[in-house]
Every structure is written in structure tokens, then in C-alpha cells.
Amino acid sequence: MAYEPKDNTGVLFRNDRKESDRHPDYNGNALIDGREYWISAWLKEGQKGKFFSFAFKPKEASRQAGAAVTDLRKPNDMDDDIPF
């Protein structure tokens, strides 16, 4: 059975292509409020022990490099003044 993401969940995998400290230790993806995101995670050491630092990037931003990110959910009100 193939993995099917559920809303507000995600997965992380160890990054076995890490070549520098700037690259994430883990990466994966998540589905949050119906939008897909890439997840990057760094394992860090702090005063209280080890912790994760996360970064989330919308997947559509990756596909449209440099383009503005838009929400793909349907708007509630499509009321506009365009006559056609």
C-alpha cells in the first residue's frame, strides 16, 4: 500500500546527501491545510540538550522559481467585476 499523506501530517528522512553544515540533517514533506510543503530539519545542540530546527517551503514555490506563492485552495467568494 502506498503512503497517502493526511492533512496536517508529514514525514522526515535522514539526508544522506548532506555535504556541508548548511545542508539539512533531515528532509521530507508535509500536507498542512491542504497545501504541500517541503520540510528541512537541522539537529542542533542547546543548553537543554539536542533539538530540531525546522524550515517549511511551499512546494509550488519550488516549481515556480522566483514566482509569487499563491494559495491553491478555492476562494470563498469569486465576486469580481470582470464582465465575461
RODRENTOR-476156 format. One line per 8 residues: number of its first residue (from 1); their letters; for each residue x, y, z of N, C-alpha, C, O. Coordinates in Angstrom, 1 decimal, always signed. Layout:
NUM	A	X/Y/Z/X/Y/Z/X/Y/Z/X/Y/Z ~ ...
END
This chain:
1	MAYEPKDN	+0.8/-1.2/+0.0/+0.0/+0.0/+0.0/+0.9/+1.2/+0.0/+1.8/+1.3/+0.8 ~ +0.6/+2.2/-0.9/+1.4/+3.4/-1.0/+1.0/+4.4/+0.2/-0.1/+4.4/+0.7 ~ +2.0/+5.2/+0.5/+1.8/+6.2/+1.6/+0.9/+7.3/+1.1/+1.1/+7.9/+0.0 ~ -0.2/+7.6/+1.8/-1.1/+8.7/+1.5/-1.0/+9.7/+2.6/-1.5/+9.4/+3.7 ~ -0.5/+10.9/+2.3/-0.5/+11.9/+3.4/-1.8/+12.3/+3.9/-2.7/+12.5/+3.0 ~ -2.0/+12.5/+5.2/-3.2/+13.1/+5.7/-2.9/+14.5/+6.1/-1.8/+14.9/+6.4 ~ -4.0/+15.3/+6.1/-3.8/+16.8/+6.3/-3.2/+17.0/+7.7/-3.5/+16.3/+8.7 ~ -2.3/+18.0/+7.8/-1.6/+18.3/+9.0/-0.6/+17.2/+9.5/-0.4/+17.1/+10.7
9	TGVLFRND	-0.1/+16.5/+8.6/+1.0/+15.5/+8.9/+2.1/+15.6/+7.9/+2.0/+16.2/+6.9 ~ +3.2/+15.0/+8.3/+4.4/+15.0/+7.4/+5.3/+13.9/+7.8/+5.2/+13.1/+8.7 ~ +6.4/+13.7/+7.0/+7.4/+12.7/+7.2/+8.8/+13.4/+7.0/+9.0/+14.3/+6.2 ~ +9.8/+12.8/+7.7/+11.2/+13.3/+7.6/+12.1/+12.1/+7.4/+11.8/+11.0/+7.9 ~ +13.1/+12.3/+6.6/+14.1/+11.2/+6.3/+15.5/+11.8/+6.5/+15.7/+13.0/+6.3 ~ +16.4/+11.0/+7.0/+17.8/+11.4/+7.1/+18.3/+11.8/+5.8/+18.1/+11.1/+4.8 ~ +19.0/+13.0/+5.7/+19.6/+13.5/+4.5/+20.9/+12.8/+4.2/+21.9/+13.3/+4.8 ~ +21.0/+11.8/+3.4/+22.3/+11.2/+3.1/+23.1/+11.8/+2.0/+24.1/+11.3/+1.6
17	RKESDRHP	+22.6/+13.0/+1.6/+23.4/+13.8/+0.6/+24.0/+15.1/+1.2/+24.4/+16.0/+0.5 ~ +24.0/+15.2/+2.5/+24.5/+16.4/+3.2/+26.0/+16.5/+2.9/+26.8/+15.6/+3.2 ~ +26.4/+17.7/+2.4/+27.8/+17.9/+2.1/+28.4/+19.1/+2.9/+29.6/+19.2/+2.9 ~ +27.5/+19.9/+3.5/+28.0/+21.0/+4.4/+27.1/+21.2/+5.6/+26.0/+20.6/+5.6 ~ +27.6/+22.0/+6.5/+26.7/+22.2/+7.7/+25.5/+23.0/+7.4/+24.5/+23.0/+8.1 ~ +25.5/+23.7/+6.3/+24.3/+24.5/+5.8/+23.2/+23.6/+5.3/+22.0/+23.9/+5.4 ~ +23.5/+22.4/+4.8/+22.5/+21.4/+4.3/+21.8/+20.8/+5.5/+22.4/+20.6/+6.6 ~ +20.5/+20.6/+5.4/+19.7/+20.0/+6.5/+20.1/+18.6/+6.8/+20.6/+17.8/+5.9
25	DYNGNALI	+20.0/+18.2/+8.1/+20.2/+16.8/+8.5/+19.1/+15.9/+8.1/+19.4/+14.7/+7.9 ~ +17.9/+16.4/+8.0/+16.7/+15.6/+7.6/+15.9/+16.5/+6.6/+16.0/+17.7/+6.6 ~ +15.2/+15.8/+5.7/+14.3/+16.5/+4.8/+13.1/+15.6/+4.6/+13.1/+14.4/+4.8 ~ +12.0/+16.2/+4.1/+10.8/+15.4/+3.9/+9.7/+16.4/+3.3/+10.0/+17.4/+2.7 ~ +8.5/+16.0/+3.6/+7.4/+16.8/+3.1/+6.2/+16.7/+4.1/+6.1/+15.8/+4.9 ~ +5.3/+17.7/+4.0/+4.1/+17.7/+4.8/+2.9/+18.2/+4.0/+3.1/+18.9/+3.0 ~ +1.7/+17.9/+4.5/+0.5/+18.5/+4.0/-0.2/+19.2/+5.1/-0.6/+18.7/+6.1 ~ -0.2/+20.6/+5.0/-0.7/+21.5/+6.0/-1.9/+22.3/+5.4/-1.6/+23.1/+4.5
33	DGREYWIS	-3.0/+22.2/+6.0/-4.2/+22.9/+5.5/-4.4/+22.7/+4.0/-4.8/+23.7/+3.3 ~ -4.2/+21.5/+3.5/-4.4/+21.2/+2.1/-3.3/+21.6/+1.2/-3.4/+21.4/-0.1 ~ -2.2/+22.2/+1.7/-1.1/+22.7/+0.9/+0.1/+21.8/+1.2/+0.4/+21.4/+2.3 ~ +0.9/+21.5/+0.1/+2.1/+20.7/+0.2/+3.3/+21.5/+0.5/+3.5/+22.6/-0.1 ~ +4.2/+21.1/+1.4/+5.4/+21.8/+1.8/+6.6/+20.8/+1.8/+6.4/+19.6/+2.1 ~ +7.7/+21.4/+1.5/+9.0/+20.7/+1.7/+9.4/+21.0/+3.2/+9.2/+22.1/+3.6 ~ +10.0/+20.0/+3.9/+10.5/+20.3/+5.3/+12.0/+20.0/+5.3/+12.5/+19.1/+4.7 ~ +12.7/+21.0/+5.9/+14.1/+20.8/+6.2/+14.3/+20.9/+7.7/+13.7/+21.7/+8.3
41	AWLKEGQK	+15.1/+20.0/+8.2/+15.4/+20.0/+9.7/+16.8/+19.8/+10.0/+17.6/+19.0/+9.3 ~ +17.3/+20.6/+10.9/+18.7/+20.6/+11.4/+18.7/+20.1/+12.9/+17.9/+20.6/+13.7 ~ +19.5/+19.2/+13.2/+19.7/+18.7/+14.6/+20.7/+19.6/+15.2/+21.8/+19.7/+14.8 ~ +20.3/+20.3/+16.3/+21.2/+21.3/+17.0/+21.4/+20.9/+18.4/+20.6/+20.1/+19.0 ~ +22.4/+21.5/+19.0/+22.7/+21.3/+20.5/+22.5/+22.6/+21.2/+23.0/+23.6/+20.8 ~ +21.6/+22.6/+22.2/+21.4/+23.8/+23.0/+21.7/+23.6/+24.5/+22.2/+22.5/+24.9 ~ +21.3/+24.6/+25.3/+21.6/+24.5/+26.8/+20.8/+23.3/+27.4/+21.2/+22.8/+28.4 ~ +19.6/+23.0/+26.9/+18.8/+22.0/+27.4/+18.9/+20.6/+26.7/+18.1/+19.7/+26.9
49	GKFFSFAF	+19.9/+20.5/+25.8/+20.1/+19.3/+25.0/+19.9/+19.5/+23.6/+19.9/+20.6/+23.0 ~ +19.7/+18.4/+22.9/+19.5/+18.4/+21.4/+18.1/+18.8/+21.1/+17.1/+18.5/+21.8 ~ +17.9/+19.5/+19.9/+16.6/+19.9/+19.4/+16.7/+20.0/+17.9/+17.7/+20.1/+17.3 ~ +15.5/+20.0/+17.3/+15.4/+20.2/+15.9/+15.0/+21.7/+15.6/+14.2/+22.3/+16.3 ~ +15.6/+22.2/+14.5/+15.2/+23.5/+13.9/+14.6/+23.2/+12.5/+15.2/+22.5/+11.7 ~ +13.4/+23.7/+12.3/+12.7/+23.3/+11.0/+12.6/+24.5/+10.1/+12.6/+25.7/+10.5 ~ +12.5/+24.2/+8.8/+12.1/+25.2/+7.8/+11.1/+24.6/+6.8/+11.2/+23.4/+6.5 ~ +10.1/+25.3/+6.5/+9.0/+24.8/+5.6/+9.0/+25.7/+4.4/+9.0/+26.9/+4.4
57	KPKEASRQ	+8.9/+25.1/+3.2/+8.8/+25.8/+1.9/+7.7/+25.2/+1.1/+7.6/+24.0/+0.8 ~ +6.7/+26.1/+0.7/+5.6/+25.5/-0.2/+6.2/+24.9/-1.4/+7.1/+25.4/-2.1 ~ +5.7/+23.7/-1.8/+6.1/+23.0/-3.0/+5.9/+23.8/-4.2/+6.8/+23.7/-5.1 ~ +4.8/+24.5/-4.4/+4.6/+25.2/-5.6/+5.6/+26.3/-5.8/+5.9/+26.7/-6.9 ~ +6.2/+26.8/-4.7/+7.3/+27.8/-4.9/+8.5/+27.2/-5.6/+9.2/+27.9/-6.3 ~ +8.7/+25.9/-5.3/+9.9/+25.2/-6.0/+9.6/+25.1/-7.5/+10.6/+25.2/-8.3 ~ +8.4/+24.8/-7.8/+8.1/+24.6/-9.2/+8.1/+26.0/-10.0/+8.4/+26.0/-11.2 ~ +7.8/+27.1/-9.3/+7.7/+28.4/-10.0/+8.8/+29.2/-9.4/+8.6/+30.3/-8.8
65	AGAAVTDL	+10.1/+28.9/-9.6/+11.2/+29.6/-9.0/+11.1/+31.1/-9.3/+11.0/+31.5/-10.5 ~ +11.1/+31.8/-8.3/+11.0/+33.3/-8.4/+9.6/+33.8/-8.5/+9.4/+35.0/-8.4 ~ +8.6/+33.0/-8.7/+7.2/+33.5/-8.8/+6.6/+33.6/-7.4/+7.0/+33.0/-6.5 ~ +5.6/+34.4/-7.3/+4.9/+34.6/-6.1/+4.2/+33.4/-5.7/+3.6/+32.7/-6.6 ~ +4.2/+33.0/-4.4/+3.5/+31.9/-3.9/+2.0/+32.2/-3.8/+1.6/+33.2/-3.2 ~ +1.1/+31.3/-4.3/-0.3/+31.6/-4.2/-0.9/+30.4/-3.5/-0.4/+29.3/-3.5 ~ -2.0/+30.6/-2.8/-2.8/+29.6/-2.1/-3.6/+28.9/-3.1/-4.4/+29.5/-3.8 ~ -3.5/+27.5/-3.2/-4.3/+26.8/-4.2/-5.7/+26.4/-3.8/-6.4/+25.9/-4.5
73	RKPNDMDD	-6.0/+26.8/-2.5/-7.4/+26.5/-2.0/-8.4/+27.4/-2.7/-8.0/+28.5/-3.1 ~ -9.6/+26.9/-2.9/-10.6/+27.7/-3.6/-11.0/+28.9/-2.7/-11.3/+28.7/-1.5 ~ -11.1/+30.1/-3.3/-11.6/+31.2/-2.5/-13.1/+31.1/-2.2/-13.8/+30.5/-3.0 ~ -13.5/+31.6/-1.1/-14.9/+31.5/-0.7/-15.8/+32.4/-1.6/-16.9/+32.1/-1.9 ~ -15.2/+33.5/-2.1/-16.0/+34.5/-2.8/-15.3/+34.8/-4.1/-14.2/+35.4/-4.2 ~ -16.0/+34.5/-5.2/-15.4/+34.8/-6.6/-16.1/+36.0/-7.2/-16.2/+36.1/-8.4 ~ -16.5/+36.9/-6.4/-17.2/+38.1/-6.8/-16.2/+39.1/-7.3/-15.5/+39.7/-6.6 ~ -16.3/+39.4/-8.6/-15.4/+40.3/-9.2/-16.1/+41.1/-10.3/-17.3/+40.8/-10.6
81	DIPF	-15.5/+42.1/-10.8/-16.2/+43.0/-11.8/-15.8/+42.7/-13.3/-16.2/+43.5/-14.1 ~ -15.3/+41.5/-13.5/-14.9/+41.2/-14.9/-16.2/+40.7/-15.6/-16.9/+39.8/-15.1 ~ -16.5/+41.4/-16.7/-17.8/+41.1/-17.4/-17.9/+39.8/-18.2/-19.0/+39.6/-18.8 ~ -16.9/+39.0/-18.3/-17.0/+37.8/-19.1/-16.8/+36.6/-18.3/-16.8/+35.5/-18.9
END
